[in-house]
Amino acid sequence: MSYLNDLLFGIYPYLAGAVFLVGSWVRYDREQYTWKTGSSQMLSSVGMRRASNLFHVGVLAIFFGHLVGLLTPHAFYDPFMSAGTKQLIAILIGGVAGVACLVGAALLLQRRLFNPRIRATSTTADILILVILMVQVTLGLFTIFASLGHLDGSVMLLLAGWAQGIVTFNGGAADYLLNVSFIYKLHIFLGMTIFLLFPFTRLVHVWSAPVKYLARSYQIVRQR
């Protein structure tokens, strides 16, 4: 069991990360015409804004919440916040963001499956990645119920220890997850798998977030 734990949470993260980075670079270099969101809004705008806003706001809150929550060393917030308090904040914000993301993803999936025009232009990968994301968010919401059983933040510290160990190339990082609940392990494994699949799906458009528009000069448009 220890060997499998080391394989899944000590080696697999680096495999998924390598595919994520190298695969994204190769796709951008060799297949730029496929580097797009594949937006369906031009085909049908019915319900698009609500679904897209719920999904994107939810997924961004989840991503940055995990990023800050897992990678911030305990010593940084310990003087003014206990691990238990941080866990309660994570449960509240993560729960709201998770529900928003799940509802938005469900609406987007409904459009792709049941709108004939959108279904005709959707690929298997478009539908599959939405389903995987919905499963992942659902697993994340289920971890909230597991977290309510240990509000002292002890398991959260183990999860953070694993994440920080991975990014600092600590060879014993997988040991942090040896005795945590199966639901956490499944959630982490599927999360790493999403990074593995990332370069082969529409998710690559995340790299092209229009941040430069925030500093772009105004464009003046005049009527004739």
Summary of the structure (lengths in Angstrom):
residues: 224
radius of gyration: 19.7
end to end distance: 72.9
largest distance: 72.9
contacts: 625
relative contact order: 0.16
helix: 77%
strand: 0%
